[in-house]
Amino acid sequence: MVLVTDFVGTEVSQELLDDTAQRKIRGAMSAIHKLGVVHGDIRLQNIIMQDHGPGAKFYFVDFGFSRFTVDETELLDETANLNFLLRSQWKRLSYSKSQRL
């Protein structure tokens, strides 16, 4: 048996988490949640980026802990976790850049 998949892209790096990227990542999460799916393992390593710049697209991978839900609270909690992750990475990057100046 052979499993063949498309090459989607590369891991998201902290340097690429600008406002536009964060908005697109939230949009990708929203698309998953509209299907009633909780990803279950939100971290940067599970967000893949295809292309760079304004045309970049973002995908979530590794759905090993995912499950279907009708509980809106679970979806909101996961969205809050994603928002915290993105803000903390953005703050870390901003702090790191200020230290280099």
BELFEN-V856174 format. One record per residue. N is the residue number from 1. D_CENTER is the distance of its C-alpha to the mean C-alpha in whole Angstrom. Layout:
# BELFEN-V856174
N;D_CENTER, N;D_CENTER
This chain:
# BELFEN-V856174
1;31, 2;28, 3;25, 4;23, 5;20, 6;19, 7;17, 8;14, 9;13, 10;12, 11;10, 12;8, 13;11, 14;12, 15;14, 16;12, 17;10, 18;13, 19;13, 20;13, 21;9, 22;8, 23;10, 24;9, 25;5, 26;7, 27;9, 28;7, 29;7, 30;11, 31;12, 32;11, 33;13, 34;16, 35;16, 36;17, 37;14, 38;13, 39;10, 40;12, 41;10, 42;7, 43;7, 44;6, 45;8, 46;7, 47;4, 48;7, 49;9, 50;12, 51;15, 52;15, 53;16, 54;16, 55;16, 56;13, 57;11, 58;7, 59;7, 60;6, 61;9, 62;11, 63;12, 64;15, 65;15, 66;14, 67;17, 68;18, 69;19, 70;21, 71;21, 72;19, 73;19, 74;17, 75;14, 76;15, 77;15, 78;11, 79;10, 80;12, 81;11, 82;7, 83;9, 84;11, 85;9, 86;8, 87;12, 88;13, 89;12, 90;13, 91;16, 92;17, 93;16, 94;19, 95;21, 96;21, 97;22, 98;25, 99;26, 100;27, 101;29
